[in-house]
């Protein structure tokens, strides 16, 4: 997910602006729900109230590394492959 897209999600859903208060195993469902609801709002052209829009600042953002190691790329591809082929990709977890 792009940095700008996640910033928009955090702007709309305050639960994404702080440390998660849900169990780690429930976090994908919460994030998925936020994405689905956000997409519904976008499709309906629903704007956020101006007073709800906040400036997103994240001091804990790790600088983006454009030079990915081959090991990291292989690990990512392995995880993606397993998610896709074991029915865990998309919104099936919701």
Phi and psi restraints in degrees (value plus and minus 20) as a CYANA .aco file:
   2 UNK   PHI     -89.5   -49.5
   2 UNK   PSI     135.9   175.9
   3 UNK   PHI     -80.0   -40.0
   3 UNK   PSI     -60.5   -20.5
   4 UNK   PHI     -87.6   -47.6
   4 UNK   PSI     -60.0   -20.0
   5 UNK   PHI     -84.5   -44.5
   5 UNK   PSI     -62.3   -22.3
   6 UNK   PHI     -88.7   -48.7
   6 UNK   PSI     -53.8   -13.8
   7 UNK   PHI     -83.2   -43.2
   7 UNK   PSI     -59.1   -19.1
   8 UNK   PHI     -86.6   -46.6
   8 UNK   PSI     -59.4   -19.4
   9 UNK   PHI     -81.3   -41.3
   9 UNK   PSI     -65.5   -25.5
  10 UNK   PHI     -84.0   -44.0
  10 UNK   PSI     -53.7   -13.7
  11 UNK   PHI     -87.2   -47.2
  11 UNK   PSI     -53.9   -13.9
  12 UNK   PHI    -105.7   -65.7
  12 UNK   PSI     -55.6   -15.6
  13 UNK   PHI    -138.3   -98.3
  13 UNK   PSI      83.9   123.9
  14 UNK   PHI     -84.0   -44.0
  14 UNK   PSI     -41.5    -1.5
  15 UNK   PHI     -85.3   -45.3
  15 UNK   PSI     -37.1     2.9
  16 UNK   PHI    -111.2   -71.2
  16 UNK   PSI     -22.1    17.9
  17 UNK   PHI    -112.4   -72.4
  17 UNK   PSI     -24.8    15.2
  18 UNK   PHI    -158.0  -118.0
  18 UNK   PSI     157.4   197.4
  19 UNK   PHI     -79.5   -39.5
  19 UNK   PSI     115.8   155.8
  20 UNK   PHI     -82.3   -42.3
  20 UNK   PSI     117.2   157.2
  21 UNK   PHI    -122.7   -82.7
  21 UNK   PSI      -7.1    32.9
  22 UNK   PHI    -131.4   -91.4
  22 UNK   PSI     143.7   183.7
  23 UNK   PHI     -84.9   -44.9
  23 UNK   PSI     128.3   168.3
  24 UNK   PHI     -75.3   -35.3
  24 UNK   PSI     -60.5   -20.5
  25 UNK   PHI     -89.5   -49.5
  25 UNK   PSI     -37.3     2.7
  26 UNK   PHI    -111.6   -71.6
  26 UNK   PSI     -32.0     8.0
  27 UNK   PHI     -79.5   -39.5
  27 UNK   PSI     -62.5   -22.5
  28 UNK   PHI     -79.6   -39.6
  28 UNK   PSI     -56.8   -16.8
  29 UNK   PHI     -87.7   -47.7
  29 UNK   PSI     -59.5   -19.5
  30 UNK   PHI     -85.3   -45.3
  30 UNK   PSI     -66.8   -26.8
  31 UNK   PHI     -83.6   -43.6
  31 UNK   PSI     -61.8   -21.8
  32 UNK   PHI     -81.9   -41.9
  32 UNK   PSI     -61.9   -21.9
  33 UNK   PHI     -83.0   -43.0
  33 UNK   PSI     -62.2   -22.2
  34 UNK   PHI     -81.7   -41.7
  34 UNK   PSI     -61.7   -21.7
  35 UNK   PHI     -84.2   -44.2
  35 UNK   PSI     -65.7   -25.7
  36 UNK   PHI     -83.1   -43.1
  36 UNK   PSI     -67.9   -27.9
  37 UNK   PHI     -83.9   -43.9
  37 UNK   PSI     -59.0   -19.0
  38 UNK   PHI     -81.8   -41.8
  38 UNK   PSI     -64.5   -24.5
  39 UNK   PHI     -83.8   -43.8
  39 UNK   PSI     -57.2   -17.2
  40 UNK   PHI     -82.7   -42.7
  40 UNK   PSI     -64.8   -24.8
  41 UNK   PHI     -80.9   -40.9
  41 UNK   PSI     -62.3   -22.3
  42 UNK   PHI     -84.7   -44.7
  42 UNK   PSI     -63.1   -23.1
  43 UNK   PHI     -82.9   -42.9
  43 UNK   PSI     -52.7   -12.7
  44 UNK   PHI    -110.1   -70.1
  44 UNK   PSI     -14.4    25.6
  45 UNK   PHI      35.3    75.3
  45 UNK   PSI      17.0    57.0
  46 UNK   PHI    -104.9   -64.9
  46 UNK   PSI     101.9   141.9
  47 UNK   PHI    -108.6   -68.6
  47 UNK   PSI     131.5   171.5
  48 UNK   PHI     -98.4   -58.4
  48 UNK   PSI     126.7   166.7
  49 UNK   PHI     -81.8   -41.8
  49 UNK   PSI     118.5   158.5
  50 UNK   PHI     -74.8   -34.8
  50 UNK   PSI     -56.0   -16.0
  51 UNK   PHI     -91.9   -51.9
  51 UNK   PSI     -36.6     3.4
  52 UNK   PHI    -107.0   -67.0
  52 UNK   PSI     -38.1     1.9
  53 UNK   PHI     -93.9   -53.9
  53 UNK   PSI     107.7   147.7
  54 UNK   PHI    -145.7  -105.7
  54 UNK   PSI     137.2   177.2
  55 UNK   PHI     -96.6   -56.6
  55 UNK   PSI     103.5   143.5
  56 UNK   PHI    -108.6   -68.6
  56 UNK   PSI     101.5   141.5
  57 UNK   PHI    -150.6  -110.6
  57 UNK   PSI     109.3   149.3
  58 UNK   PHI    -146.9  -106.9
  58 UNK   PSI      81.1   121.1
  59 UNK   PHI     -91.3   -51.3
  59 UNK   PSI     -36.8     3.2
  60 UNK   PHI    -115.9   -75.9
  60 UNK   PSI      -8.1    31.9
  61 UNK   PHI     -91.3   -51.3
  61 UNK   PSI     109.5   149.5
  62 UNK   PHI    -103.6   -63.6
  62 UNK   PSI     112.6   152.6
  63 UNK   PHI     -76.5   -36.5
  63 UNK   PSI     120.3   160.3
  64 UNK   PHI     -88.9   -48.9
  64 UNK   PSI     113.0   153.0
  65 UNK   PHI    -126.1   -86.1
  65 UNK   PSI      89.5   129.5
  66 UNK   PHI     -96.7   -56.7
  66 UNK   PSI     -34.0     6.0
  67 UNK   PHI    -121.7   -81.7
  67 UNK   PSI      71.9   111.9
  68 UNK   PHI    -108.3   -68.3
  68 UNK   PSI     118.9   158.9
  69 UNK   PHI     -93.7   -53.7
  69 UNK   PSI     135.6   175.6
  70 UNK   PHI     -82.3   -42.3
  70 UNK   PSI     -55.2   -15.2
  71 UNK   PHI     -82.8   -42.8
  71 UNK   PSI     -62.4   -22.4
  72 UNK   PHI     -85.3   -45.3
  72 UNK   PSI     -61.9   -21.9
  73 UNK   PHI     -83.9   -43.9
  73 UNK   PSI     -63.0   -23.0
  74 UNK   PHI     -84.7   -44.7
  74 UNK   PSI     -60.2   -20.2
  75 UNK   PHI     -83.4   -43.4
  75 UNK   PSI     -64.5   -24.5
  76 UNK   PHI     -80.6   -40.6
  76 UNK   PSI     -65.6   -25.6
  77 UNK   PHI     -84.8   -44.8
  77 UNK   PSI     -57.3   -17.3
  78 UNK   PHI     -83.9   -43.9
  78 UNK   PSI     -65.1   -25.1
  79 UNK   PHI     -82.9   -42.9
  79 UNK   PSI     -66.4   -26.4
  80 UNK   PHI     -81.2   -41.2
  80 UNK   PSI     -62.8   -22.8
  81 UNK   PHI     -79.6   -39.6
  81 UNK   PSI     -67.0   -27.0
  82 UNK   PHI     -85.1   -45.1
  82 UNK   PSI     -59.2   -19.2
  83 UNK   PHI     -83.2   -43.2
  83 UNK   PSI     -64.3   -24.3
  84 UNK   PHI     -87.2   -47.2
  84 UNK   PSI     -58.8   -18.8
  85 UNK   PHI    -113.1   -73.1
  85 UNK   PSI     -18.7    21.3
  86 UNK   PHI    -139.7   -99.7
  86 UNK   PSI       0.4    40.4
  87 UNK   PHI      49.7    89.7
  87 UNK   PSI       5.3    45.3
  88 UNK   PHI    -129.5   -89.5
  88 UNK   PSI     -14.3    25.7
  89 UNK   PHI    -110.6   -70.6
  89 UNK   PSI     145.7   185.7
  90 UNK   PHI      52.4    92.4
  90 UNK   PSI    -165.6  -125.6
  91 UNK   PHI    -123.3   -83.3
  91 UNK   PSI      -5.1    34.9
  92 UNK   PHI     -82.5   -42.5
  92 UNK   PSI     -39.2     0.8
  93 UNK   PHI    -102.0   -62.0
  93 UNK   PSI     -27.9    12.1
